[in-house]
């Protein structure tokens, strides 16, 4: 009976480890989405200023 119990405990541990990996992947996805939103917002706010600065540099060359 001890072998059966050990086998069952190992299978439960394997399932729990698999669930945590999926959770970690979802967290990385949320972080990546947040970074993308911040980058898009920054480019939207600063895009005009950056374009003007590049045009000034190009005009002076």
C-alpha positions as CSV (number, residue, x, y, z in Angstrom):
1,X,0.0,0.0,0.0
2,X,2.9,2.3,0.6
3,X,4.0,2.1,-3.0
4,X,0.6,3.1,-4.2
5,X,0.5,6.0,-1.8
6,X,3.9,7.2,-2.9
7,X,2.8,7.0,-6.5
8,X,-0.3,9.0,-5.8
9,X,1.6,11.7,-3.9
10,X,4.1,12.0,-6.7
11,X,1.3,12.4,-9.3
12,X,-0.5,15.1,-7.2
13,X,2.8,16.9,-6.8
14,X,3.3,16.8,-10.6
15,X,-0.1,18.2,-11.2
16,X,0.5,21.1,-8.8
17,X,3.8,21.9,-10.4
18,X,2.1,22.0,-13.8
19,X,-0.5,24.4,-12.5
20,X,2.1,26.8,-11.2
21,X,3.9,26.8,-14.5
22,X,0.8,28.0,-16.2
23,X,0.2,30.6,-13.6
24,X,3.8,31.9,-14.1
25,X,3.3,32.1,-17.8
26,X,0.1,34.1,-17.4
27,X,1.8,36.5,-15.1
28,X,4.6,37.1,-17.6
29,X,2.0,37.7,-20.3
30,X,0.3,40.3,-18.1
31,X,3.6,42.0,-17.4
32,X,4.4,42.0,-21.2
33,X,1.0,43.5,-22.0
34,X,1.5,46.2,-19.3
35,X,4.9,47.1,-20.7
36,X,3.5,47.3,-24.3
37,X,0.7,49.6,-23.1
38,X,3.2,51.9,-21.4
39,X,5.4,52.0,-24.5
40,X,2.5,52.8,-26.8
41,X,1.4,55.6,-24.4
42,X,4.8,57.1,-24.2
43,X,5.3,57.0,-28.0
44,X,1.8,58.6,-28.4
45,X,2.6,61.4,-26.0
46,X,6.2,62.0,-27.1
47,X,5.9,61.1,-30.8
48,X,5.3,64.6,-32.1
49,X,8.2,66.0,-30.1
50,X,10.5,63.3,-31.3
51,X,9.5,63.8,-34.9
52,X,10.1,67.6,-34.6
53,X,13.5,67.0,-33.1
54,X,14.5,64.6,-35.9
55,X,13.2,67.1,-38.6
56,X,15.3,69.8,-37.0
57,X,18.4,67.6,-37.1
58,X,17.7,66.6,-40.6
59,X,17.2,70.2,-41.7
60,X,20.4,71.3,-40.1
61,X,22.4,68.7,-41.9
